[in-house]
Amino acid sequence: MDLTKIFENNEKWIQSKTQDDPTYFENLNKGQKPDVLYIGCSDSRVTAEELMGMKPGEVFVHRNVANIVNAIDLNAQSVINYAVTHLEVNHVVVCGHYSCGGVKAAMEAKDLGILNPWLRNIRDVYRAHKDELNAIEDEQKRYDRLVELNVKEQAINVIKMAAVQRAIRKRGMQIHGWVFDIKTGKLIDLEIDFRKALEGVMEIYRLED
């Protein structure tokens, strides 16, 4: 790929934005007030703003392999804390996608080197739901179901955070779990009852002010 094409595309993009609104970048520079924090996969086929039809400034984005929310991942924890506490987003979305390479790799009994500790997060999800997953004979359907279960588990991991619990209590912030179907382009709401999930973890994970 010739990277000079990227800079040419950038110039065309600037022209297209300022043609309709000469103050577009001036206004963009004033700050951000997104309503949504999107936690998604780094997969190059899945772009957060595009699949949601959102504009710059409307969504705060964090992406990593297989949309993991790990308690000792300071990157994810910092992004969530900043979005929830300082930007005061009203919605936190964990969005996975079918045909996820990270989830697929976690299903395989292979030594993948430095990826092993990261994929263990997904393998732990499989372990927690192995009876359900092992009962699914069709490998693709089992794969898809693990994608969904991983989203739900990562949404619960979001709920375990003190800043998130505080925002839910004080201003009614909501947590969502979605899956993007690459085959159809459709966004699927897994309809996670985050308040019920919150109650389910409170005995162990409640963090008071």
CORURWO-V211176 format. One record per residue. RES is the residue in one small letter. PHI is phi as a letter, one per 30 degrees, with the letter a starting at -180 (none if undefined). OMEGA is omega as a letter, one per 40 degrees, with the letter a starting at -180 (none if undefined). D_CENTER is the distance of its C-alpha to the mean C-alpha in whole Angstrom. Layout:
RES&PHI&OMEGA&D_CENTER ; RES&PHI&OMEGA&D_CENTER
This chain:
m&none&i&29 ; d&d&a&31 ; l&d&i&28 ; t&d&i&31 ; k&d&i&30 ; i&d&a&26 ; f&d&i&29 ; e&d&i&31 ; n&d&i&27 ; n&d&i&27 ; e&d&i&30 ; k&d&i&30 ; w&d&i&27 ; i&d&a&28 ; q&d&a&31 ; s&d&a&29 ; k&d&a&28 ; t&d&i&31 ; q&d&i&33 ; d&d&a&32 ; d&b&a&31 ; p&e&a&33 ; t&c&a&31 ; y&e&a&28 ; f&d&i&27 ; e&d&i&29 ; n&d&i&27 ; l&d&a&24 ; n&d&a&25 ; k&d&i&26 ; g&k&a&23 ; q&b&i&19 ; k&b&a&19 ; p&d&i&15 ; d&c&a&15 ; v&b&i&11 ; l&c&a&8 ; y&c&i&5 ; i&c&a&2 ; g&b&a&3 ; c&d&a&6 ; s&d&a&9 ; d&e&a&11 ; s&d&a&14 ; r&d&a&14 ; v&b&a&11 ; t&c&a&11 ; a&e&a&9 ; e&d&a&12 ; e&d&a&14 ; l&d&i&13 ; m&c&a&13 ; g&i&a&16 ; m&c&a&15 ; k&c&i&17 ; p&e&a&17 ; g&j&a&17 ; e&c&a&15 ; v&b&i&12 ; f&c&a&10 ; v&b&i&8 ; h&b&a&7 ; r&b&i&6 ; n&a&a&8 ; v&d&i&10 ; a&i&i&8 ; n&h&a&5 ; i&c&i&7 ; v&c&a&8 ; n&c&a&12 ; a&d&a&15 ; i&c&i&17 ; d&d&a&14 ; l&d&i&15 ; n&d&a&13 ; a&d&a&10 ; q&d&i&12 ; s&d&i&14 ; v&d&a&11 ; i&d&a&10 ; n&d&a&14 ; y&d&a&15 ; a&d&a&13 ; v&d&a&14 ; t&d&a&18 ; h&c&i&19 ; l&d&i&17 ; e&h&i&17 ; v&d&a&14 ; n&c&a&15 ; h&b&i&12 ; v&c&a&8 ; v&c&i&6 ; v&c&a&4 ; c&b&i&4 ; g&c&i&6 ; h&a&i&10 ; y&d&a&13 ; s&i&i&15 ; c&d&a&13 ; g&d&i&15 ; g&d&i&14 ; v&d&i&14 ; k&d&a&17 ; a&d&a&18 ; a&d&i&18 ; m&d&a&20 ; e&c&a&23 ; a&d&a&25 ; k&b&i&25 ; d&d&a&26 ; l&c&i&23 ; g&i&a&24 ; i&d&i&22 ; l&d&a&19 ; n&e&a&20 ; p&d&i&19 ; w&d&a&15 ; l&d&i&16 ; r&d&i&18 ; n&e&a&15 ; i&d&i&14 ; r&d&i&18 ; d&d&i&18 ; v&d&i&16 ; y&d&a&19 ; r&e&a&21 ; a&d&a&21 ; h&b&a&21 ; k&d&a&23 ; d&d&i&26 ; e&d&a&24 ; l&d&a&22 ; n&d&i&26 ; a&d&i&27 ; i&d&a&26 ; e&d&a&28 ; d&d&a&26 ; e&d&a&24 ; q&d&i&22 ; k&d&i&21 ; r&d&i&21 ; y&e&i&18 ; d&d&a&16 ; r&d&i&17 ; l&d&i&15 ; v&e&a&12 ; e&d&a&12 ; l&d&i&13 ; n&d&i&11 ; v&e&a&8 ; k&d&a&11 ; e&d&i&12 ; q&d&i&8 ; a&d&i&9 ; i&d&i&12 ; n&d&i&12 ; v&d&a&10 ; i&d&a&13 ; k&d&a&16 ; m&d&a&15 ; a&d&a&19 ; a&d&i&17 ; v&d&i&15 ; q&e&i&18 ; r&d&a&20 ; a&d&i&18 ; i&d&a&18 ; r&d&a&22 ; k&d&a&23 ; r&b&i&21 ; g&i&i&20 ; m&e&a&16 ; q&c&i&14 ; i&c&a&11 ; h&b&i&10 ; g&b&a&8 ; w&b&i&9 ; v&b&i&10 ; f&c&i&11 ; d&c&a&14 ; i&d&a&15 ; k&d&a&19 ; t&c&a&19 ; g&i&a&17 ; k&d&i&16 ; l&d&a&13 ; i&c&i&13 ; d&d&a&13 ; l&d&i&13 ; e&h&i&15 ; i&d&i&14 ; d&d&a&17 ; f&d&i&15 ; r&d&i&19 ; k&d&i&20 ; a&d&i&18 ; l&d&i&18 ; e&d&a&22 ; g&d&a&22 ; v&c&a&20 ; m&d&a&23 ; e&e&a&26 ; i&c&a&24 ; y&c&i&21 ; r&d&a&23 ; l&b&a&23 ; e&d&i&26 ; d&d&none&26
